[in-house]
Amino acid sequence: MHSHLDKPENLPCIDVINALEECHARGFLWKSIGMCNDAKTNLNACLWVQRQKRAANNREAARARRDKIKQKEQELGL
């Protein structure tokens, strides 16, 4: 599977990732007739939730950095 799926922030999705990998291991025909679609949909949903959490954390960190910069500017009178 993709290396980015092995990142620590994706650990809550590890069961869903393993389910999709097991489905894909059944062979090309199994995948080609859509038998893995539910597993893929579940994986996409789980990863989307993880991405939203990561984005919220990034926004908060950026807000804190901006506030710190504004505070320093005010101290310097800029």
BAKOLTOR-795194 format. One record per residue: residue number from 1; residue in one letter; x, y, z of N, C-alpha, C, O in turn. Coordinates in steps of 0.05 Angstrom, whole numbers, always signed. Layout:
residues N
<atom><num>NUM</num><residu>A</residu><n_X>X</n_X><n_Y>Y</n_Y><n_Z>Z</n_Z><ca_X>X</ca_X><ca_Y>Y</ca_Y><ca_Z>Z</ca_Z><c_X>X</c_X><c_Y>Y</c_Y><c_Z>Z</c_Z><o_X>X</o_X><o_Y>Y</o_Y><o_Z>Z</o_Z></atom>
...
***
This chain:
residues 78
<atom><num>1</num><residu>M</residu><n_X>+17</n_X><n_Y>-23</n_Y><n_Z>+0</n_Z><ca_X>+0</ca_X><ca_Y>+0</ca_Y><ca_Z>+0</ca_Z><c_X>+18</c_X><c_Y>+25</c_Y><c_Z>+0</c_Z><o_X>+42</o_X><o_Y>+22</o_Y><o_Z>-1</o_Z></atom>
<atom><num>2</num><residu>H</residu><n_X>+7</n_X><n_Y>+48</n_Y><n_Z>+1</n_Z><ca_X>+22</ca_X><ca_Y>+73</ca_Y><ca_Z>+0</ca_Z><c_X>+37</c_X><c_Y>+78</c_Y><c_Z>+26</c_Z><o_X>+27</o_X><o_Y>+72</o_Y><o_Z>+48</o_Z></atom>
<atom><num>3</num><residu>S</residu><n_X>+61</n_X><n_Y>+89</n_Y><n_Z>+24</n_Z><ca_X>+77</ca_X><ca_Y>+93</ca_Y><ca_Z>+47</ca_Z><c_X>+65</c_X><c_Y>+114</c_Y><c_Z>+66</c_Z><o_X>+69</o_X><o_Y>+112</o_Y><o_Z>+91</o_Z></atom>
<atom><num>4</num><residu>H</residu><n_X>+50</n_X><n_Y>+133</n_Y><n_Z>+56</n_Z><ca_X>+38</ca_X><ca_Y>+153</ca_Y><ca_Z>+74</ca_Z><c_X>+17</c_X><c_Y>+141</c_Y><c_Z>+92</c_Z><o_X>+9</o_X><o_Y>+154</o_Y><o_Z>+112</o_Z></atom>
<atom><num>5</num><residu>L</residu><n_X>+7</n_X><n_Y>+118</n_Y><n_Z>+86</n_Z><ca_X>-13</ca_X><ca_Y>+105</ca_Y><ca_Z>+104</ca_Z><c_X>+0</c_X><c_Y>+93</c_Y><c_Z>+129</c_Z><o_X>-14</o_X><o_Y>+86</o_Y><o_Z>+148</o_Z></atom>
<atom><num>6</num><residu>D</residu><n_X>+27</n_X><n_Y>+91</n_Y><n_Z>+128</n_Z><ca_X>+41</ca_X><ca_Y>+80</ca_Y><ca_Z>+152</ca_Z><c_X>+48</c_X><c_Y>+101</c_Y><c_Z>+172</c_Z><o_X>+60</o_X><o_Y>+95</o_Y><o_Z>+193</o_Z></atom>
<atom><num>7</num><residu>K</residu><n_X>+41</n_X><n_Y>+126</n_Y><n_Z>+167</n_Z><ca_X>+48</ca_X><ca_Y>+148</ca_Y><ca_Z>+186</ca_Z><c_X>+33</c_X><c_Y>+144</c_Y><c_Z>+212</c_Z><o_X>+11</o_X><o_Y>+133</o_Y><o_Z>+212</o_Z></atom>
<atom><num>8</num><residu>P</residu><n_X>+45</n_X><n_Y>+153</n_Y><n_Z>+234</n_Z><ca_X>+32</ca_X><ca_Y>+150</ca_Y><ca_Z>+260</ca_Z><c_X>+4</c_X><c_Y>+163</c_Y><c_Z>+263</c_Z><o_X>-13</o_X><o_Y>+152</o_Y><o_Z>+277</o_Z></atom>
<atom><num>9</num><residu>E</residu><n_X>-1</n_X><n_Y>+185</n_Y><n_Z>+249</n_Z><ca_X>-27</ca_X><ca_Y>+198</ca_Y><ca_Z>+252</ca_Z><c_X>-49</c_X><c_Y>+181</c_Y><c_Z>+239</c_Z><o_X>-73</o_X><o_Y>+186</o_Y><o_Z>+243</o_Z></atom>
<atom><num>10</num><residu>N</residu><n_X>-42</n_X><n_Y>+161</n_Y><n_Z>+222</n_Z><ca_X>-62</ca_X><ca_Y>+144</ca_Y><ca_Z>+210</ca_Z><c_X>-66</c_X><c_Y>+118</c_Y><c_Z>+225</c_Z><o_X>-81</o_X><o_Y>+101</o_Y><o_Z>+215</o_Z></atom>
<atom><num>11</num><residu>L</residu><n_X>-55</n_X><n_Y>+116</n_Y><n_Z>+249</n_Z><ca_X>-59</ca_X><ca_Y>+92</ca_Y><ca_Z>+265</ca_Z><c_X>-88</c_X><c_Y>+86</c_Y><c_Z>+271</c_Z><o_X>-96</o_X><o_Y>+63</o_Y><o_Z>+272</o_Z></atom>
<atom><num>12</num><residu>P</residu><n_X>-105</n_X><n_Y>+106</n_Y><n_Z>+275</n_Z><ca_X>-134</ca_X><ca_Y>+100</ca_Y><ca_Z>+280</ca_Z><c_X>-146</c_X><c_Y>+86</c_Y><c_Z>+256</c_Z><o_X>-167</o_X><o_Y>+73</o_Y><o_Z>+259</o_Z></atom>
<atom><num>13</num><residu>C</residu><n_X>-135</n_X><n_Y>+88</n_Y><n_Z>+233</n_Z><ca_X>-146</ca_X><ca_Y>+76</ca_Y><ca_Z>+209</ca_Z><c_X>-133</c_X><c_Y>+49</c_Y><c_Z>+202</c_Z><o_X>-139</o_X><o_Y>+38</o_Y><o_Z>+180</o_Z></atom>
<atom><num>14</num><residu>I</residu><n_X>-115</n_X><n_Y>+39</n_Y><n_Z>+219</n_Z><ca_X>-100</ca_X><ca_Y>+15</ca_Y><ca_Z>+211</ca_Z><c_X>-117</c_X><c_Y>-9</c_Y><c_Z>+206</c_Z><o_X>-111</o_X><o_Y>-25</o_Y><o_Z>+188</o_Z></atom>
<atom><num>15</num><residu>D</residu><n_X>-139</n_X><n_Y>-12</n_Y><n_Z>+220</n_Z><ca_X>-157</ca_X><ca_Y>-35</ca_Y><ca_Z>+215</ca_Z><c_X>-170</c_X><c_Y>-33</c_Y><c_Z>+188</c_Z><o_X>-173</o_X><o_Y>-53</o_Y><o_Z>+174</o_Z></atom>
<atom><num>16</num><residu>V</residu><n_X>-178</n_X><n_Y>-9</n_Y><n_Z>+180</n_Z><ca_X>-191</ca_X><ca_Y>-4</ca_Y><ca_Z>+154</ca_Z><c_X>-170</c_X><c_Y>-8</c_Y><c_Z>+132</c_Z><o_X>-177</o_X><o_Y>-19</o_Y><o_Z>+111</o_Z></atom>
<atom><num>17</num><residu>I</residu><n_X>-145</n_X><n_Y>+1</n_Y><n_Z>+136</n_Z><ca_X>-124</ca_X><ca_Y>-3</ca_Y><ca_Z>+117</ca_Z><c_X>-119</c_X><c_Y>-33</c_Y><c_Z>+113</c_Z><o_X>-117</o_X><o_Y>-42</o_Y><o_Z>+90</o_Z></atom>
<atom><num>18</num><residu>N</residu><n_X>-117</n_X><n_Y>-47</n_Y><n_Z>+134</n_Z><ca_X>-112</ca_X><ca_Y>-76</ca_Y><ca_Z>+132</ca_Z><c_X>-135</c_X><c_Y>-91</c_Y><c_Z>+118</c_Z><o_X>-130</o_X><o_Y>-109</o_Y><o_Z>+103</o_Z></atom>
<atom><num>19</num><residu>A</residu><n_X>-160</n_X><n_Y>-82</n_Y><n_Z>+123</n_Z><ca_X>-183</ca_X><ca_Y>-94</ca_Y><ca_Z>+110</ca_Z><c_X>-181</c_X><c_Y>-90</c_Y><c_Z>+80</c_Z><o_X>-187</o_X><o_Y>-108</o_Y><o_Z>+64</o_Z></atom>
<atom><num>20</num><residu>L</residu><n_X>-174</n_X><n_Y>-66</n_Y><n_Z>+71</n_Z><ca_X>-171</ca_X><ca_Y>-61</ca_Y><ca_Z>+42</ca_Z><c_X>-148</c_X><c_Y>-77</c_Y><c_Z>+30</c_Z><o_X>-151</o_X><o_Y>-88</o_Y><o_Z>+9</o_Z></atom>
<atom><num>21</num><residu>E</residu><n_X>-126</n_X><n_Y>-79</n_Y><n_Z>+45</n_Z><ca_X>-103</ca_X><ca_Y>-95</ca_Y><ca_Z>+35</ca_Z><c_X>-111</c_X><c_Y>-124</c_Y><c_Z>+32</c_Z><o_X>-103</o_X><o_Y>-137</o_Y><o_Z>+13</o_Z></atom>
<atom><num>22</num><residu>E</residu><n_X>-126</n_X><n_Y>-134</n_Y><n_Z>+51</n_Z><ca_X>-135</ca_X><ca_Y>-162</ca_Y><ca_Z>+50</ca_Z><c_X>-153</c_X><c_Y>-166</c_Y><c_Z>+26</c_Z><o_X>-152</o_X><o_Y>-187</o_Y><o_Z>+13</o_Z></atom>
<atom><num>23</num><residu>C</residu><n_X>-171</n_X><n_Y>-147</n_Y><n_Z>+22</n_Z><ca_X>-189</ca_X><ca_Y>-149</ca_Y><ca_Z>-1</ca_Z><c_X>-173</c_X><c_Y>-149</c_Y><c_Z>-27</c_Z><o_X>-179</o_X><o_Y>-165</o_Y><o_Z>-45</o_Z></atom>
<atom><num>24</num><residu>H</residu><n_X>-153</n_X><n_Y>-131</n_Y><n_Z>-29</n_Z><ca_X>-137</ca_X><ca_Y>-130</ca_Y><ca_Z>-54</ca_Z><c_X>-121</c_X><c_Y>-156</c_Y><c_Z>-57</c_Z><o_X>-115</o_X><o_Y>-163</o_Y><o_Z>-80</o_Z></atom>
<atom><num>25</num><residu>A</residu><n_X>-113</n_X><n_Y>-168</n_Y><n_Z>-35</n_Z><ca_X>-97</ca_X><ca_Y>-193</ca_Y><ca_Z>-37</ca_Z><c_X>-113</c_X><c_Y>-216</c_Y><c_Z>-49</c_Z><o_X>-102</o_X><o_Y>-236</o_Y><o_Z>-57</o_Z></atom>
<atom><num>26</num><residu>R</residu><n_X>-139</n_X><n_Y>-214</n_Y><n_Z>-50</n_Z><ca_X>-156</ca_X><ca_Y>-235</ca_Y><ca_Z>-61</ca_Z><c_X>-153</c_X><c_Y>-238</c_Y><c_Z>-91</c_Z><o_X>-160</o_X><o_Y>-258</o_Y><o_Z>-103</o_Z></atom>
<atom><num>27</num><residu>G</residu><n_X>-142</n_X><n_Y>-217</n_Y><n_Z>-103</n_Z><ca_X>-136</ca_X><ca_Y>-219</ca_Y><ca_Z>-132</ca_Z><c_X>-149</c_X><c_Y>-197</c_Y><c_Z>-148</c_Z><o_X>-167</o_X><o_Y>-183</o_Y><o_Z>-139</o_Z></atom>
<atom><num>28</num><residu>F</residu><n_X>-140</n_X><n_Y>-195</n_Y><n_Z>-173</n_Z><ca_X>-149</ca_X><ca_Y>-175</ca_Y><ca_Z>-191</ca_Z><c_X>-179</c_X><c_Y>-177</c_Y><c_Z>-197</c_Z><o_X>-192</o_X><o_Y>-156</o_Y><o_Z>-198</o_Z></atom>
<atom><num>29</num><residu>L</residu><n_X>-188</n_X><n_Y>-200</n_Y><n_Z>-202</n_Z><ca_X>-217</ca_X><ca_Y>-204</ca_Y><ca_Z>-209</ca_Z><c_X>-235</c_X><c_Y>-194</c_Y><c_Z>-186</c_Z><o_X>-255</o_X><o_Y>-181</o_Y><o_Z>-191</o_Z></atom>
<atom><num>30</num><residu>W</residu><n_X>-227</n_X><n_Y>-200</n_Y><n_Z>-162</n_Z><ca_X>-243</ca_X><ca_Y>-192</ca_Y><ca_Z>-139</ca_Z><c_X>-244</c_X><c_Y>-161</c_Y><c_Z>-138</c_Z><o_X>-266</o_X><o_Y>-150</o_Y><o_Z>-133</o_Z></atom>
<atom><num>31</num><residu>K</residu><n_X>-222</n_X><n_Y>-148</n_Y><n_Z>-143</n_Z><ca_X>-221</ca_X><ca_Y>-119</ca_Y><ca_Z>-144</ca_Z><c_X>-237</c_X><c_Y>-107</c_Y><c_Z>-167</c_Z><o_X>-251</o_X><o_Y>-88</o_Y><o_Z>-165</o_Z></atom>
<atom><num>32</num><residu>S</residu><n_X>-233</n_X><n_Y>-120</n_Y><n_Z>-190</n_Z><ca_X>-244</ca_X><ca_Y>-109</ca_Y><ca_Z>-215</ca_Z><c_X>-275</c_X><c_Y>-109</c_Y><c_Z>-216</c_Z><o_X>-287</o_X><o_Y>-94</o_Y><o_Z>-230</o_Z></atom>
<atom><num>33</num><residu>I</residu><n_X>-287</n_X><n_Y>-128</n_Y><n_Z>-201</n_Z><ca_X>-317</ca_X><ca_Y>-128</ca_Y><ca_Z>-201</ca_Z><c_X>-328</c_X><c_Y>-112</c_Y><c_Z>-178</c_Z><o_X>-353</o_X><o_Y>-113</o_Y><o_Z>-173</o_Z></atom>
<atom><num>34</num><residu>G</residu><n_X>-311</n_X><n_Y>-97</n_Y><n_Z>-164</n_Z><ca_X>-321</ca_X><ca_Y>-78</ca_Y><ca_Z>-144</ca_Z><c_X>-325</c_X><c_Y>-89</c_Y><c_Z>-116</c_Z><o_X>-339</o_X><o_Y>-77</o_Y><o_Z>-100</o_Z></atom>
<atom><num>35</num><residu>M</residu><n_X>-313</n_X><n_Y>-112</n_Y><n_Z>-110</n_Z><ca_X>-317</ca_X><ca_Y>-124</ca_Y><ca_Z>-84</ca_Z><c_X>-302</c_X><c_Y>-110</c_Y><c_Z>-62</c_Z><o_X>-307</o_X><o_Y>-114</o_Y><o_Z>-38</o_Z></atom>
<atom><num>36</num><residu>C</residu><n_X>-283</n_X><n_Y>-92</n_Y><n_Z>-69</n_Z><ca_X>-268</ca_X><ca_Y>-77</ca_Y><ca_Z>-49</ca_Z><c_X>-277</c_X><c_Y>-48</c_Y><c_Z>-47</c_Z><o_X>-265</o_X><o_Y>-32</o_Y><o_Z>-32</o_Z></atom>
<atom><num>37</num><residu>N</residu><n_X>-299</n_X><n_Y>-41</n_Y><n_Z>-60</n_Z><ca_X>-308</ca_X><ca_Y>-14</ca_Y><ca_Z>-60</ca_Z><c_X>-316</c_X><c_Y>-4</c_Y><c_Z>-32</c_Z><o_X>-310</o_X><o_Y>+18</o_Y><o_Z>-25</o_Z></atom>
<atom><num>38</num><residu>D</residu><n_X>-329</n_X><n_Y>-21</n_Y><n_Z>-17</n_Z><ca_X>-337</ca_X><ca_Y>-13</ca_Y><ca_Z>+10</ca_Z><c_X>-313</c_X><c_Y>-8</c_Y><c_Z>+28</c_Z><o_X>-313</o_X><o_Y>+11</o_Y><o_Z>+44</o_Z></atom>
<atom><num>39</num><residu>A</residu><n_X>-293</n_X><n_Y>-26</n_Y><n_Z>+26</n_Z><ca_X>-269</ca_X><ca_Y>-22</ca_Y><ca_Z>+42</ca_Z><c_X>-255</c_X><c_Y>+4</c_Y><c_Z>+34</c_Z><o_X>-244</o_X><o_Y>+18</o_Y><o_Z>+51</o_Z></atom>
<atom><num>40</num><residu>K</residu><n_X>-254</n_X><n_Y>+10</n_Y><n_Z>+9</n_Z><ca_X>-241</ca_X><ca_Y>+34</ca_Y><ca_Z>-1</ca_Z><c_X>-256</c_X><c_Y>+59</c_Y><c_Z>+9</c_Z><o_X>-244</o_X><o_Y>+78</o_Y><o_Z>+17</o_Z></atom>
<atom><num>41</num><residu>T</residu><n_X>-283</n_X><n_Y>+58</n_Y><n_Z>+8</n_Z><ca_X>-299</ca_X><ca_Y>+80</ca_Y><ca_Z>+17</ca_Z><c_X>-295</c_X><c_Y>+85</c_Y><c_Z>+47</c_Z><o_X>-293</o_X><o_Y>+107</o_Y><o_Z>+56</o_Z></atom>
<atom><num>42</num><residu>N</residu><n_X>-293</n_X><n_Y>+63</n_Y><n_Z>+63</n_Z><ca_X>-288</ca_X><ca_Y>+65</ca_Y><ca_Z>+91</ca_Z><c_X>-261</c_X><c_Y>+77</c_Y><c_Z>+97</c_Z><o_X>-257</o_X><o_Y>+93</o_Y><o_Z>+115</o_Z></atom>
<atom><num>43</num><residu>L</residu><n_X>-241</n_X><n_Y>+69</n_Y><n_Z>+81</n_Z><ca_X>-214</ca_X><ca_Y>+79</ca_Y><ca_Z>+84</ca_Z><c_X>-213</c_X><c_Y>+109</c_Y><c_Z>+78</c_Z><o_X>-201</o_X><o_Y>+125</o_Y><o_Z>+93</o_Z></atom>
<atom><num>44</num><residu>N</residu><n_X>-226</n_X><n_Y>+117</n_Y><n_Z>+56</n_Z><ca_X>-227</ca_X><ca_Y>+145</ca_Y><ca_Z>+49</ca_Z><c_X>-240</c_X><c_Y>+162</c_Y><c_Z>+71</c_Z><o_X>-230</o_X><o_Y>+184</o_Y><o_Z>+77</o_Z></atom>
<atom><num>45</num><residu>A</residu><n_X>-261</n_X><n_Y>+152</n_Y><n_Z>+83</n_Z><ca_X>-275</ca_X><ca_Y>+166</ca_Y><ca_Z>+104</ca_Z><c_X>-257</c_X><c_Y>+169</c_Y><c_Z>+129</c_Z><o_X>-256</o_X><o_Y>+190</o_Y><o_Z>+141</o_Z></atom>
<atom><num>46</num><residu>C</residu><n_X>-244</n_X><n_Y>+148</n_Y><n_Z>+136</n_Z><ca_X>-226</ca_X><ca_Y>+148</ca_Y><ca_Z>+159</ca_Z><c_X>-203</c_X><c_Y>+168</c_Y><c_Z>+155</c_Z><o_X>-196</o_X><o_Y>+183</o_Y><o_Z>+173</o_Z></atom>
<atom><num>47</num><residu>L</residu><n_X>-191</n_X><n_Y>+166</n_Y><n_Z>+131</n_Z><ca_X>-168</ca_X><ca_Y>+184</ca_Y><ca_Z>+126</ca_Z><c_X>-177</c_X><c_Y>+213</c_Y><c_Z>+124</c_Z><o_X>-162</o_X><o_Y>+231</o_Y><o_Z>+131</o_Z></atom>
<atom><num>48</num><residu>W</residu><n_X>-202</n_X><n_Y>+218</n_Y><n_Z>+115</n_Z><ca_X>-212</ca_X><ca_Y>+245</ca_Y><ca_Z>+114</ca_Z><c_X>-215</c_X><c_Y>+257</c_Y><c_Z>+142</c_Z><o_X>-208</o_X><o_Y>+280</o_Y><o_Z>+146</o_Z></atom>
<atom><num>49</num><residu>V</residu><n_X>-225</n_X><n_Y>+241</n_Y><n_Z>+160</n_Z><ca_X>-227</ca_X><ca_Y>+250</ca_Y><ca_Z>+188</ca_Z><c_X>-199</c_X><c_Y>+257</c_Y><c_Z>+199</c_Z><o_X>-196</o_X><o_Y>+277</o_Y><o_Z>+212</o_Z></atom>
<atom><num>50</num><residu>Q</residu><n_X>-180</n_X><n_Y>+239</n_Y><n_Z>+194</n_Z><ca_X>-153</ca_X><ca_Y>+244</ca_Y><ca_Z>+204</ca_Z><c_X>-141</c_X><c_Y>+270</c_Y><c_Z>+191</c_Z><o_X>-127</o_X><o_Y>+285</o_Y><o_Z>+204</o_Z></atom>
<atom><num>51</num><residu>R</residu><n_X>-147</n_X><n_Y>+274</n_Y><n_Z>+166</n_Z><ca_X>-137</ca_X><ca_Y>+298</ca_Y><ca_Z>+152</ca_Z><c_X>-150</c_X><c_Y>+323</c_Y><c_Z>+164</c_Z><o_X>-136</o_X><o_Y>+344</o_Y><o_Z>+168</o_Z></atom>
<atom><num>52</num><residu>Q</residu><n_X>-175</n_X><n_Y>+322</n_Y><n_Z>+171</n_Z><ca_X>-189</ca_X><ca_Y>+345</ca_Y><ca_Z>+183</ca_Z><c_X>-177</c_X><c_Y>+352</c_Y><c_Z>+210</c_Z><o_X>-173</o_X><o_Y>+375</o_Y><o_Z>+217</o_Z></atom>
<atom><num>53</num><residu>K</residu><n_X>-170</n_X><n_Y>+331</n_Y><n_Z>+226</n_Z><ca_X>-158</ca_X><ca_Y>+336</ca_Y><ca_Z>+252</ca_Z><c_X>-130</c_X><c_Y>+349</c_Y><c_Z>+248</c_Z><o_X>-123</o_X><o_Y>+367</o_Y><o_Z>+262</o_Z></atom>
<atom><num>54</num><residu>R</residu><n_X>-115</n_X><n_Y>+338</n_Y><n_Z>+229</n_Z><ca_X>-88</ca_X><ca_Y>+349</ca_Y><ca_Z>+223</ca_Z><c_X>-90</c_X><c_Y>+378</c_Y><c_Z>+214</c_Z><o_X>-74</o_X><o_Y>+395</o_Y><o_Z>+223</o_Z></atom>
<atom><num>55</num><residu>A</residu><n_X>-109</n_X><n_Y>+384</n_Y><n_Z>+197</n_Z><ca_X>-113</ca_X><ca_Y>+412</ca_Y><ca_Z>+187</ca_Z><c_X>-121</c_X><c_Y>+431</c_Y><c_Z>+210</c_Z><o_X>-111</o_X><o_Y>+453</o_Y><o_Z>+211</o_Z></atom>
<atom><num>56</num><residu>A</residu><n_X>-138</n_X><n_Y>+422</n_Y><n_Z>+228</n_Z><ca_X>-146</ca_X><ca_Y>+438</ca_Y><ca_Z>+251</ca_Z><c_X>-122</c_X><c_Y>+444</c_Y><c_Z>+269</c_Z><o_X>-118</o_X><o_Y>+466</o_Y><o_Z>+278</o_Z></atom>
<atom><num>57</num><residu>N</residu><n_X>-105</n_X><n_Y>+424</n_Y><n_Z>+273</n_Z><ca_X>-81</ca_X><ca_Y>+428</ca_Y><ca_Z>+289</ca_Z><c_X>-62</c_X><c_Y>+447</c_Y><c_Z>+275</c_Z><o_X>-50</o_X><o_Y>+465</o_Y><o_Z>+288</o_Z></atom>
<atom><num>58</num><residu>N</residu><n_X>-59</n_X><n_Y>+445</n_Y><n_Z>+249</n_Z><ca_X>-42</ca_X><ca_Y>+463</ca_Y><ca_Z>+234</ca_Z><c_X>-52</c_X><c_Y>+492</c_Y><c_Z>+235</c_Z><o_X>-36</o_X><o_Y>+510</o_Y><o_Z>+238</o_Z></atom>
<atom><num>59</num><residu>R</residu><n_X>-78</n_X><n_Y>+495</n_Y><n_Z>+233</n_Z><ca_X>-90</ca_X><ca_Y>+522</ca_Y><ca_Z>+234</ca_Z><c_X>-85</c_X><c_Y>+534</c_Y><c_Z>+262</c_Z><o_X>-78</o_X><o_Y>+558</o_Y><o_Z>+263</o_Z></atom>
<atom><num>60</num><residu>E</residu><n_X>-88</n_X><n_Y>+519</n_Y><n_Z>+282</n_Z><ca_X>-84</ca_X><ca_Y>+529</ca_Y><ca_Z>+310</ca_Z><c_X>-54</c_X><c_Y>+536</c_Y><c_Z>+313</c_Z><o_X>-48</o_X><o_Y>+557</o_Y><o_Z>+326</o_Z></atom>
<atom><num>61</num><residu>A</residu><n_X>-36</n_X><n_Y>+520</n_Y><n_Z>+304</n_Z><ca_X>-8</ca_X><ca_Y>+526</ca_Y><ca_Z>+306</ca_Z><c_X>-1</c_X><c_Y>+551</c_Y><c_Z>+290</c_Z><o_X>+15</o_X><o_Y>+568</o_Y><o_Z>+300</o_Z></atom>
<atom><num>62</num><residu>A</residu><n_X>-12</n_X><n_Y>+555</n_Y><n_Z>+267</n_Z><ca_X>-7</ca_X><ca_Y>+579</ca_Y><ca_Z>+251</ca_Z><c_X>-18</c_X><c_Y>+603</c_Y><c_Z>+265</c_Z><o_X>-5</o_X><o_Y>+624</o_Y><o_Z>+265</o_Z></atom>
<atom><num>63</num><residu>R</residu><n_X>-42</n_X><n_Y>+601</n_Y><n_Z>+277</n_Z><ca_X>-54</ca_X><ca_Y>+623</ca_Y><ca_Z>+291</ca_Z><c_X>-36</c_X><c_Y>+631</c_Y><c_Z>+315</c_Z><o_X>-32</o_X><o_Y>+655</o_Y><o_Z>+320</o_Z></atom>
<atom><num>64</num><residu>A</residu><n_X>-25</n_X><n_Y>+611</n_Y><n_Z>+329</n_Z><ca_X>-7</ca_X><ca_Y>+617</ca_Y><ca_Z>+351</ca_Z><c_X>+18</c_X><c_Y>+631</c_Y><c_Z>+342</c_Z><o_X>+27</o_X><o_Y>+650</o_Y><o_Z>+355</o_Z></atom>
<atom><num>65</num><residu>R</residu><n_X>+29</n_X><n_Y>+622</n_Y><n_Z>+319</n_Z><ca_X>+53</ca_X><ca_Y>+635</ca_Y><ca_Z>+308</ca_Z><c_X>+48</c_X><c_Y>+664</c_Y><c_Z>+301</c_Z><o_X>+64</o_X><o_Y>+682</o_Y><o_Z>+306</o_Z></atom>
<atom><num>66</num><residu>R</residu><n_X>+25</n_X><n_Y>+669</n_Y><n_Z>+287</n_Z><ca_X>+17</ca_X><ca_Y>+696</ca_Y><ca_Z>+279</ca_Z><c_X>+14</c_X><c_Y>+714</c_Y><c_Z>+304</c_Z><o_X>+22</o_X><o_Y>+737</o_Y><o_Z>+304</o_Z></atom>
<atom><num>67</num><residu>D</residu><n_X>+1</n_X><n_Y>+703</n_Y><n_Z>+324</n_Z><ca_X>-3</ca_X><ca_Y>+719</ca_Y><ca_Z>+349</ca_Z><c_X>+23</c_X><c_Y>+726</c_Y><c_Z>+362</c_Z><o_X>+27</o_X><o_Y>+748</o_Y><o_Z>+372</o_Z></atom>
<atom><num>68</num><residu>K</residu><n_X>+41</n_X><n_Y>+707</n_Y><n_Z>+362</n_Z><ca_X>+68</ca_X><ca_Y>+711</ca_Y><ca_Z>+374</ca_Z><c_X>+83</c_X><c_Y>+733</c_Y><c_Z>+358</c_Z><o_X>+96</o_X><o_Y>+750</o_Y><o_Z>+370</o_Z></atom>
<atom><num>69</num><residu>I</residu><n_X>+81</n_X><n_Y>+732</n_Y><n_Z>+332</n_Z><ca_X>+94</ca_X><ca_Y>+752</ca_Y><ca_Z>+315</ca_Z><c_X>+82</c_X><c_Y>+780</c_Y><c_Z>+320</c_Z><o_X>+96</o_X><o_Y>+800</o_Y><o_Z>+322</o_Z></atom>
<atom><num>70</num><residu>K</residu><n_X>+55</n_X><n_Y>+781</n_Y><n_Z>+321</n_Z><ca_X>+42</ca_X><ca_Y>+807</ca_Y><ca_Z>+326</ca_Z><c_X>+50</c_X><c_Y>+818</c_Y><c_Z>+353</c_Z><o_X>+55</o_X><o_Y>+842</o_Y><o_Z>+356</o_Z></atom>
<atom><num>71</num><residu>Q</residu><n_X>+53</n_X><n_Y>+801</n_Y><n_Z>+373</n_Z><ca_X>+61</ca_X><ca_Y>+809</ca_Y><ca_Z>+400</ca_Z><c_X>+89</c_X><c_Y>+821</c_Y><c_Z>+399</c_Z><o_X>+94</o_X><o_Y>+842</o_Y><o_Z>+411</o_Z></atom>
<atom><num>72</num><residu>K</residu><n_X>+107</n_X><n_Y>+807</n_Y><n_Z>+385</n_Z><ca_X>+135</ca_X><ca_Y>+817</ca_Y><ca_Z>+383</ca_Z><c_X>+136</c_X><c_Y>+844</c_Y><c_Z>+368</c_Z><o_X>+151</o_X><o_Y>+862</o_Y><o_Z>+375</o_Z></atom>
<atom><num>73</num><residu>E</residu><n_X>+119</n_X><n_Y>+846</n_Y><n_Z>+347</n_Z><ca_X>+118</ca_X><ca_Y>+872</ca_Y><ca_Z>+332</ca_Z><c_X>+109</c_X><c_Y>+894</c_Y><c_Z>+350</c_Z><o_X>+120</o_X><o_Y>+916</o_Y><o_Z>+349</o_Z></atom>
<atom><num>74</num><residu>Q</residu><n_X>+89</n_X><n_Y>+889</n_Y><n_Z>+366</n_Z><ca_X>+78</ca_X><ca_Y>+910</ca_Y><ca_Z>+384</ca_Z><c_X>+99</c_X><c_Y>+917</c_Y><c_Z>+405</c_Z><o_X>+101</o_X><o_Y>+941</o_Y><o_Z>+412</o_Z></atom>
<atom><num>75</num><residu>E</residu><n_X>+114</n_X><n_Y>+898</n_Y><n_Z>+415</n_Z><ca_X>+135</ca_X><ca_Y>+904</ca_Y><ca_Z>+434</ca_Z><c_X>+157</c_X><c_Y>+922</c_Y><c_Z>+422</c_Z><o_X>+168</o_X><o_Y>+939</o_Y><o_Z>+435</o_Z></atom>
<atom><num>76</num><residu>L</residu><n_X>+162</n_X><n_Y>+917</n_Y><n_Z>+396</n_Z><ca_X>+183</ca_X><ca_Y>+933</ca_Y><ca_Z>+382</ca_Z><c_X>+172</c_X><c_Y>+959</c_Y><c_Z>+372</c_Z><o_X>+187</o_X><o_Y>+976</o_Y><o_Z>+362</o_Z></atom>
<atom><num>77</num><residu>G</residu><n_X>+146</n_X><n_Y>+962</n_Y><n_Z>+372</n_Z><ca_X>+133</ca_X><ca_Y>+987</ca_Y><ca_Z>+363</ca_Z><c_X>+131</c_X><c_Y>+988</c_Y><c_Z>+333</c_Z><o_X>+131</o_X><o_Y>+1010</o_Y><o_Z>+321</o_Z></atom>
<atom><num>78</num><residu>L</residu><n_X>+129</n_X><n_Y>+966</n_Y><n_Z>+320</n_Z><ca_X>+127</ca_X><ca_Y>+965</ca_Y><ca_Z>+290</ca_Z><c_X>+99</c_X><c_Y>+966</c_Y><c_Z>+281</c_Z><o_X>+94</o_X><o_Y>+965</o_Y><o_Z>+257</o_Z></atom>
***
